[in-house]
Amino acid sequence: MAALIVRLFVWFLLLLLLFHLASNIFVGQDAPPSKRSLKTVERRFLNPTQIDEVKHRAEKNEPEAQFLLGLLYRDGGLPGGRNSFQALMWLRKAANQDHTAAEVALADAYAVGAGATQDYAEATRWYTKAAQQGDPIAAYDLGDHYYLGLGVPRSYSHAFEWFTTAARKGLAEAQCMVGFMYRSGQGVHQDFAEAVKFQRAAAEQGLAKAQAELGTMYLDGEGVHKDLAEGLRWISKAAQQDDAGAQNNVGYFYKTGTGVEKDYREALHWLNAAAEQGNAAAQANLADMYANGHGVPLDYVEAYKWLTLAAEQKFRLAIDGQRKLSEIMTKRQVSVAQARVSAWLQQHGPAQQ
């Protein structure tokens, strides 16, 4: 009877976890745009004499020096380490003289609450000022605020307008977001051909999210002729840049032999890489391999661990699989698995949502 239960569970789990391999790289329709990195100034580029010169020029009201001094205070490039209050003061002095980069940095400070109370409306005001002066990063961030409704009423049409402004100046993250909005029909009429055009532009700049999105469009034949090999090529590029969603998909390709020769070792490599980043789909796929002994010894404890981590992210298939698996495990096995979950969370932090 126990053997029959095991066989039924394996059959159930196989059906449960063979979900569509090319899900959107964004979560649903409300995923935020990819966040950019703030500009930093490395202390090693400025010696004490140069730092004194920057301070002297800043005190003489030169906006470029004020901007640089603000960054040095923000990033800990001065003796005494970071000083958010001084950073905000000098950035504001430069921004008040229409220094565009300072306006963006000041907006960043308000957006994250560095040196001041977090204030999305004030951040939006400074992003708007810089964007109107033609700064593509400010335009992207302004689009971000309209997309998410930060400091302004949510407006996909305004978000699309500002993302497009930044995209036309070559900003890869903006090109990716414009492509996503064309694909999903948010703020603009749905147009797969335009989506492919913008995603390709960003993908060719090396942006992993765009590479993954372009790959899924080749797999689905959206805006291009369906081409499994080309889809796999772009998704693999994204996976090699540690994009967790792409790593899950590559792992799925090898796990199922989709477009490549079935290879459980490669599947485990990519699924584990994504699962360790907290990707719920990869965690569920990895659990399936342990539950069925594909490429690894049969291990219900390890399978339960990964299903639990995915289930904590409200991944429905994992929730069902976890419940089914617990029915054929001993209490001790479940306890050991739960201890592994706790250890993983302690090392990695809360699971992604």
N, C-alpha and C positions, 0 to 999 in steps of 0.2 A: 504493500500500500504506500509506504514511504517513497519507494522508487517511482510509483505512478505520480505521486504528488510532485516530485522533483521534475519529472518529465513535463507535466502540465505547466509547472511554473516556468521552465525554460522556454516552452512554446509561447507562453503568455508574454514573457519578457522580451523575446525576440520580436514579437509583433508590436509590443509597446514601444520599443526604443528605435525601431527603424523609421524614424521621422524624416521629413524632407531635409536633405542635406544642405540646401542653399538658402537658408533663411536670411532675411535682411540683416546687414551688418549693424543696423540701428535697431533698438528695441521698440517695437510698435511704431506708432506714428508720432510719438511725442519725444523721441530721443533728442537730447541736446546736441548741438554741433560739436565737432572735435575742438578741444581747447588748445590754444597755442601756448607756447612757453614765453614767459616774460623776459625781456631783455635784461641781461646782467652785465656788470662791469667787474672784471677780475682784478683783484687787488695787485697781482703781480705785474700788471702793466703800468702801474703808477708808483714811482718811488716817492719818498718823503718830500723832496723838492718839488716834484710835479703836483703832489697833493696840495702843498702850500700855494702853488701858483693857481690851482683851480679855486681854492678858497678865496684868494685875493681877487680874482676876476669875478667870482660870484658876488662878493661883497660890493663890487663896483657895478653891480646890476647887469652883468652880461648873461643873457638867458641860456646860452649853451653851457656856460660854466655852472650856472645854477642847476640846470638839468643834470649835468654830470655829477655834481656834488650830491644832489638828491638820490641818484642811483647808488653812489658810494655809501651813503648812509643807509639806504634800503637794503643793500646786499652785503653789508658788513665789510666794506673795503677800506675802512678807516680804523685807526687804533680805538679800542673800546668796543668794537663789534657793531652790530646793527643798532640803529636808532630810528624807529619808525616815525617819531614825532619830528625830528630834524629832516628826515627824508620828505615827509609831507610838506613841511614849510618851504623847503627849497624847490620842490617840484611845483608847488603852487606859484611861487615867485616867477618861475620860468613860464608856466602855463598862462599866467596873467599877461605875459608879453607875447602871446600867440605862438609859443614854441610848441609845435605839433606833437613831437614825441613826448614832451613833458605833459601835455594834455592827456595823452593816452596813458602814461604812467600814473598820473593823478587819478584818472578814472579807474585804473586797475586797483589802486589803493582803496578807493571807496567800494569797489566791487567785492573785495575780499576782507575789508575791514582792517587794513594794515595802517596803524597810526591814527585811525579815526573810526568812529562807529560805522559799521557797514551800512551803506546808503546807496541802493541801486538807482534811485532817482538822480542823485548827484553824479553817480558814475555815468549814467546815460547822458546827462547834460554835457559832460566833458567828452564822451565818445562822439556825441553829435557834433560838437564844435570841431573836433579833429577830423571827423569824417567829411564834414563840409569843406574842409581845407584840402581834401583829396588824399588823406592817409588811408591806405587799404586795410591796415590792421584795425584801425578805429571803425571803419565801415563794417568789417567782419564782426567785431564785438558788438556794434550797434545792432546788426542783424541778429546776433545771438540774443540780445536783450528783448528785441521784438518777438523773436521766435518763442522764447520762454516766458515772456511777460514779466521781465525784471525791470521795475522802475517805470514801466509804461504798460498800457493795456496790450495784451497779446495780439499780434497782428501778423499773420503769415505773409500777407501781401507786402507789408513794409519790410519784413524780414527778408523776403525774396529780393526786394529792390536793393537793399544794402548788401546782401550777400553777392548779388550780381555785380554791383559796383566794385567790390573787392575782387571778385573772380576775374573781371575784365582787366585787372591790373596784375594778374598772374598769381594771386595768392591761392595756393593749392587747397587749403582747408575750405576756403570759400567756394572754389570750383566744385569740390566734393559735395558741399551742402546744396549748391544750386542743382547739381545733378540729382541729389536725393529728392529735392522738392519737385523737380520735373517728373521724376519717377513716381512719386507718391501723389502728385497733384495737389500739393499744399501751396496755397498762395499763387498758383499759376495753373493753367490748363495742363493736364497730364500729357507728356510728350516724351516717349521713350528714346526717340532719336536724339533729342536735345540732352536728355539725361546721359546717354552714352557719350556724347561729345564732351560734356563737362567732366564726367568721371574719367574719361581717357586722358584729358588734359592734366588732371590732378594725379592720376596713376603714373603717367609718364614722368612726373616730377618726383615720383618715389613715395607718394603718400599711401600708406598701407590700407587705410580705410577705403580709399578710392579704388585701389587694386582689388580689394575683396568685393566691393560693390560691382565693379565692372565685370569681375569673374562671374558673379551670380547672374548678371544680365546675359552673358553668353550662355550660361547653363539653361536659362529660361527662354532664350530667344527674344529678349525684349530690346527692340531698337536695333538689333543685329540678327543675322542668321544664327540659329542655335548651333553652338560649336563647343562640345564637351572638352576637347583638348585645349582650346583657347581659354575656356573658363577655368580649367584646372591650372593652366600656366599662370594666370593672373592671381588666382587665389593662393597658389603656392608662393608667389612673390610676397604677398601679404603675410602669410604664415611665417616666412623666413624673417620677417620684421617683428615677430612676436605678437601679431594680431590674434587674439584668442579665438575669435569667431572663425577666422580663416584656418587656424590650426585645428579646430574641431572639424571643419569641413574636409581638410586634407586627411585627417585621421579617419574620417568616415569613408572617404574614397578608398583608402587602403583596407579598411575593415570589411568593406562590402565588395571590393574589386570593381568599383565604378570608375571607368576610364583608365584604370591602371591594373596591374596584376595584384591580386589579393596578397597582402603582406601584413600579417598580424604584428610583426616586430615594428614596422614603420607606423602602423596604426597606433600601437601603444605609445610610441615616441611622441607623436603629435597630439594624441588625446591627453596624455599625461601633462604635456606642456601647457595645453589650454586649461585643463582641470586645475592645475596648480595655480593658475591665474584667477580661478574662481568662476570659469565659464560653466554654467549649469548644464548645457547640452552636452559638453565634453564629459562632465562628471557622470552624467547618465549613461553616455556611451561607454565610458571606461568601466562603470559598474556592470554593464551588460557583458563585457569581455571577462570580467572576473566571475560573474554568475554562471557563465557558460564554459569557462576554461579555454577561451580563445586566445592562444599565444601566451597564456599564463596558467599556472595550476589553478584548478577550481578553488575559489576562495570566497565564500559567502560573507565572511566578516569584512573583507576589503570592499566587496560589492555593496554591502549595507552602508559602509562608511561613505562611499561616494554618492549613493542614492540619498542619504540623509543630508549631505551638504547641498545637493541639488534641490532637494525638497524644501530646505530652509529658504531657498530663493523662490518658492512658490512654483517650481517647475512641475506641472501637473503629472506628466508621465513618471517622474521620479517619485512623486507622492504615492501613486498607485503601485509602482514597483516595490517601494520600500515596504508598504503594507503587505504585499504578497510574499515578499522574501522573509519577512519576520515570522510568517506562519510556519515556515519549515526550519527555522533556526532555533537553537536552544537559548535559554535565558542568558547563559554564560557568553555565548557567541554575540548576542545583542549587546551585552554589557561591554565586551571587549571592543566592539565596533564603535560604541558610543564614546568610549575612552579615546579611541583614535580620532574621532570627530573633534572632541575637545582639544586634543593636542594639535590638530591641524588648525583649528580656529585660533588657538593661542599663538601659533607661529605666523599665521597669515592675516589675522584680523577677521572682522565680520565678512560673511559671504557677500558677493555682489548681488545687486537687485536688478 
